[in-house]
Amino acid sequence: MYDFTYHKAASLDDAAKLLASAVDAKPIAGGQSLLPMMKFRLASPSDLVDLGTIAGLDRIEAEGGTLTLGAMCRHGAVCTSEVVQKTLPALAHLAGLIGDPAVRHRGTLGGSLANNDPTADYPAAAVSLGATIVTSKREIAAEDFFTGLFETALEPDEIVVAARFPVPEKAAYEKFRNPASRYAMVGVFVAKFPDVVRVAVTGAGASGVFRVPSFEEALSKDFSADALKGLSISTDGLAGDIHASAEYRAHLVGVMARRAVAAANG
């Protein structure tokens, strides 16, 4: 590790001012992504602005067909929340698949969204559900928020405050996990709304989360696992590494999508 200046923000305004005033400041929530990057010297911020004590950033509310989660909601809290389990059980299930208990009790929703790791779980839920990312400055549709590998639409002094998830008729998330890290080698989130079905994939794309229009079209006509039989996706733009080739990931997308639809149907 190297020298940096630590700040504990008292409010969102305070955090924004601290981020804007430093040479290369970064906000820190649970630290499950940023701190390992700093240890490996893949990131070297001059200042860290701790968001952990800002009031109201860990709220969980369901109202009017929308589930709102504060940016500081821990994965463990999302997983065990009665509100989330009742309102959007697929999201509670997703949170329970993240990392291990230590990670789930420290990692946060906002940190995961802002980091936009191409194998993270929450981006798939956000895109599939058509979530809105609420920041300290504006509201951003999930599909506009994730812009590339570890990149988002956030400005340097902009902070994720919450995410609003529309509640679908049915939804489910299925994930093929790396056995060591438990990151998604492929994760598929399927959501059925009255007028549309949305399918989002994480772990497979070289640049991050993406939707599968051919699957969505088939499921809009027949929301069953059988509707996806014989369908496949191209390997163009898919990741290939020591864990799985692009071809294998393409195969897994189909398998996980069918499992997600079956789970959504109970």
C-alpha positions in Angstrom: 0.0 0.0 0.0 1.0 3.6 -0.4 0.2 6.9 1.2 -3.2 8.5 0.7 -5.4 10.9 2.7 -8.5 9.5 4.3 -11.7 11.5 4.8 -15.0 10.6 6.5 -17.8 12.5 4.7 -20.5 13.9 6.9 -23.0 14.4 4.1 -23.4 13.9 0.4 -22.5 17.6 -0.2 -19.4 17.1 2.0 -18.4 14.0 0.0 -18.9 15.8 -3.3 -16.7 18.7 -2.2 -14.0 16.4 -1.0 -14.0 14.5 -4.3 -13.9 17.7 -6.3 -11.1 19.3 -4.3 -8.5 16.5 -4.3 -6.1 15.6 -7.2 -7.5 12.0 -7.6 -10.0 11.2 -5.0 -12.2 8.1 -4.9 -15.3 7.4 -2.9 -15.2 4.2 -0.8 -18.1 2.2 0.4 -17.5 -1.4 1.4 -14.0 -1.4 -0.2 -14.4 -4.9 -1.6 -13.4 -3.7 -5.1 -11.3 -0.6 -4.5 -9.0 -1.9 -1.7 -7.8 -5.0 -3.6 -7.1 -2.8 -6.6 -5.0 -0.5 -4.4 -3.2 -3.4 -2.9 -2.2 -4.7 -6.3 -1.4 -1.1 -7.3 -4.0 -1.1 -10.1 -5.4 2.0 -8.5 -3.6 4.8 -6.6 -6.1 7.5 -5.5 -4.6 10.4 -3.6 -7.6 10.6 -1.3 -10.4 8.2 -0.1 -13.8 9.6 0.8 -15.6 7.3 3.1 -19.4 7.2 2.5 -20.2 4.8 5.3 -21.6 7.2 7.9 -23.8 9.3 5.6 -27.4 9.0 6.8 -30.0 7.5 4.6 -27.8 5.7 2.1 -28.8 2.2 3.4 -32.6 2.5 3.0 -34.7 -0.3 1.6 -38.2 0.8 0.5 -41.0 -0.7 -1.6 -43.7 1.6 -2.9 -45.9 1.9 -5.9 -44.4 -1.0 -7.8 -40.8 0.1 -7.3 -38.1 -1.2 -4.9 -35.6 1.4 -3.9 -32.2 0.4 -2.4 -29.7 2.9 -1.0 -26.2 2.8 -2.3 -24.8 1.7 1.0 -27.0 -1.4 1.3 -24.8 -4.3 2.0 -25.3 -7.4 -0.1 -26.1 -9.4 3.0 -28.8 -6.9 4.0 -30.4 -7.1 0.5 -30.3 -10.9 0.7 -32.0 -11.1 4.1 -34.3 -8.1 3.9 -38.0 -9.2 4.2 -39.0 -6.3 2.0 -36.7 -7.4 -0.8 -37.7 -11.1 -0.4 -41.3 -10.2 -0.6 -41.2 -7.5 -3.3 -38.4 -8.8 -5.6 -37.1 -12.2 -4.5 -34.9 -12.6 -7.5 -32.8 -9.7 -6.3 -32.5 -11.1 -2.8 -31.4 -14.4 -4.4 -28.8 -12.6 -6.5 -27.4 -10.8 -3.5 -27.0 -14.1 -1.7 -24.8 -15.4 -4.5 -22.2 -12.7 -4.3 -18.8 -13.7 -3.0 -18.7 -15.2 0.5 -20.2 -14.1 3.9 -17.3 -11.7 4.5 -17.8 -10.0 1.2 -21.6 -9.9 1.5 -21.4 -8.2 4.9 -19.0 -5.4 3.6 -19.7 -5.0 -0.1 -22.4 -2.6 -1.2 -24.9 -2.1 -4.0 -23.6 1.3 -4.9 -20.0 0.1 -4.9 -20.8 -2.7 -7.3 -22.7 -0.5 -9.7 -20.1 2.2 -9.7 -17.2 -0.2 -10.2 -19.0 -2.0 -13.1 -16.9 -5.1 -13.0 -17.8 -7.2 -16.2 -18.4 -10.2 -14.0 -20.5 -8.4 -11.3 -24.1 -9.5 -10.6 -26.0 -6.3 -9.9 -25.5 -4.8 -13.4 -27.5 -7.7 -14.9 -30.4 -7.0 -12.5 -30.2 -3.3 -13.1 -30.4 -3.7 -16.9 -32.9 -6.5 -17.0 -35.3 -4.7 -14.6 -34.8 -1.3 -16.3 -33.5 0.2 -13.1 -32.8 3.9 -12.6 -29.5 4.8 -10.9 -30.0 7.9 -8.7 -26.9 9.9 -8.1 -26.0 13.1 -6.2 -26.6 15.0 -9.4 -29.2 13.3 -11.6 -31.0 10.1 -12.5 -29.6 7.7 -15.1 -31.2 4.7 -16.8 -29.2 1.6 -16.2 -28.6 1.0 -19.9 -27.0 4.5 -20.1 -25.2 4.1 -16.8 -22.9 1.2 -17.8 -20.6 2.5 -20.6 -17.8 0.0 -20.9 -15.2 -2.2 -19.1 -15.1 -0.8 -15.5 -16.6 2.4 -16.9 -19.8 4.2 -16.1 -21.5 7.5 -16.9 -20.5 8.9 -13.4 -18.6 12.2 -13.3 -15.5 12.4 -11.0 -17.5 14.1 -8.2 -20.7 12.2 -8.8 -21.9 9.7 -6.2 -24.4 6.8 -6.5 -27.2 7.5 -4.0 -29.7 4.7 -4.7 -31.1 2.4 -7.4 -34.8 2.1 -8.2 -35.9 -1.2 -9.5 -39.4 -1.6 -11.2 -41.0 -4.7 -9.8 -41.8 -7.3 -12.6 -44.5 -9.9 -12.8 -41.8 -12.6 -12.7 -38.0 -12.6 -12.5 -35.1 -14.9 -11.7 -31.3 -14.9 -11.8 -29.1 -17.9 -12.5 -25.4 -17.8 -12.3 -22.5 -20.1 -13.3 -19.9 -19.2 -10.7 -16.1 -19.3 -10.8 -15.4 -21.8 -8.1 -12.7 -19.7 -6.5 -13.9 -16.1 -6.7 -17.6 -16.8 -7.1 -17.7 -14.1 -9.7 -20.1 -14.8 -12.6 -18.5 -16.7 -15.4 -22.0 -16.2 -16.8 -25.0 -14.8 -15.1 -28.4 -14.3 -16.6 -31.2 -12.2 -15.2 -34.7 -12.6 -16.8 -37.6 -10.2 -16.0 -41.1 -10.4 -17.3 -43.2 -7.3 -17.3 -46.8 -6.9 -18.7 -45.6 -5.6 -22.0 -42.0 -6.8 -22.4 -39.5 -9.4 -21.4 -35.9 -8.3 -20.7 -32.8 -10.6 -20.5 -29.5 -9.3 -19.3 -26.2 -11.2 -19.2 -23.1 -10.6 -17.0 -19.8 -12.4 -16.9 -19.8 -13.3 -20.6 -19.3 -9.9 -22.3 -15.8 -8.6 -22.8 -17.0 -5.1 -22.1 -19.7 -5.9 -19.5 -23.4 -6.4 -19.2 -25.6 -6.8 -22.3 -29.1 -7.8 -23.4 -30.1 -10.6 -25.7 -32.9 -9.4 -28.1 -33.5 -12.8 -29.7 -34.2 -14.4 -26.3 -36.4 -11.5 -25.3 -38.4 -11.8 -28.5 -39.0 -15.5 -28.1 -39.9 -15.2 -24.4 -42.3 -12.3 -25.2 -44.3 -14.8 -27.2 -43.9 -17.7 -24.9 -42.4 -17.2 -21.4 -41.1 -20.8 -21.0 -37.7 -22.4 -21.0 -38.8 -24.4 -24.1 -39.1 -21.1 -26.0 -35.3 -20.8 -25.9 -34.5 -24.3 -27.2 -32.4 -24.1 -30.4 -31.5 -20.4 -29.8 -27.9 -19.3 -29.3 -25.9 -16.2 -29.3 -22.8 -15.2 -31.3 -19.3 -15.4 -29.8 -18.6 -11.9 -31.1 -17.7 -9.6 -28.2 -17.7 -12.4 -25.6 -14.8 -12.9 -23.2 -12.5 -15.8 -23.4 -9.9 -16.7 -20.7 -8.3 -19.5 -18.7 -11.7 -20.2 -17.1 -13.9 -20.5 -20.2 -13.7 -19.9 -23.9 -16.0 -17.5 -25.7 -17.7 -20.5 -27.2 -18.3 -22.1 -23.8 -19.7 -18.8 -22.4 -22.0 -18.5 -25.4 -23.3 -22.0 -24.5 -23.7 -21.1 -20.9 -25.8 -18.1 -21.7 -28.4 -20.3 -23.2 -28.3 -22.8 -20.3 -28.5 -20.1 -17.6 -31.3 -18.3 -19.5 -33.4 -21.5 -19.6 -32.8 -22.1 -15.9 -33.7 -18.5 -15.1 -37.0 -18.8 -17.0 -37.8 -22.1 -15.3 -37.0 -20.6 -11.9 -39.1 -17.5 -12.6 -42.0 -19.8 -13.5 -41.6 -21.6 -10.2 
